[in-house]
């Protein structure tokens, strides 16, 4: 986890998304109804928590 350069708000949003049951379901099953909604470009471009989670937990 490389969140040392991120601010408090971004870290909090990223942790919220990382532990969210709906987001975890969507990450595990992207072809499900919830997964398609969460992975929709309208959501991924505008959800600050989703973007913060991707920044914090990106796989290098």
Phi and psi in degrees as a GROMACS rama.xvg file:
@    title "Ramachandran Plot"
@    xaxis  label "Phi"
@    yaxis  label "Psi"
@TYPE xy
-113.338  64.3168  UNK-2
-103.752  20.9165  UNK-3
-70.5992  -27.0652  UNK-4
-95.7506  1.10592  UNK-5
-92.1385  149.714  UNK-6
-75.923  170.705  UNK-7
-59.9306  -46.1346  UNK-8
-63.5079  -44.2005  UNK-9
-65.6997  -38.7314  UNK-10
-64.9472  -40.8841  UNK-11
-64.3862  -44.7616  UNK-12
-63.7624  -41.4984  UNK-13
-64.2487  -40.5233  UNK-14
-67.9011  -38.2983  UNK-15
-59.8161  -47.9994  UNK-16
-67.0814  -38.9013  UNK-17
-63.7583  -31.7965  UNK-18
-103.264  2.42648  UNK-19
-70.8953  127.423  UNK-20
-60.2441  -38.9418  UNK-21
-68.0005  -42.5573  UNK-22
-66.7522  -38.8315  UNK-23
-64.3277  -40.1469  UNK-24
-62.0102  -43.705  UNK-25
-65.5744  -37.284  UNK-26
-69.3987  -36.1255  UNK-27
-78.0367  -31.441  UNK-28
-132.903  74.5193  UNK-29
-65.7745  -16.5615  UNK-30
-89.7813  -3.90844  UNK-31
-74.5504  171.314  UNK-32
-58.9803  -48.7246  UNK-33
-65.3699  -40.2782  UNK-34
-60.3927  -40.7021  UNK-35
-67.4365  -35.3178  UNK-36
-68.3695  -47.6483  UNK-37
-66.5598  -36.3133  UNK-38
-87.1531  1.91857  UNK-39
-63.9303  137.804  UNK-40
-55.6667  -31.4219  UNK-41
-63.2282  -35.8833  UNK-42
-78.3964  -47.7782  UNK-43
-66.4298  -29.1607  UNK-44
-80.659  -23.7162  UNK-45
-114.099  -11.3109  UNK-46
-87.2904  110.888  UNK-47
-67.4772  -32.7829  UNK-48
-68.1571  -41.8893  UNK-49
-63.0292  -44.0485  UNK-50
-65.1979  -40.7498  UNK-51
-65.3036  -38.509  UNK-52
-64.1391  -41.9304  UNK-53
-63.5091  -39.2008  UNK-54
-66.341  -42.8119  UNK-55
-72.0715  -43.4582  UNK-56
-110.195  22.6769  UNK-57
-63.5179  142.974  UNK-58
-90.7856  119.514  UNK-59
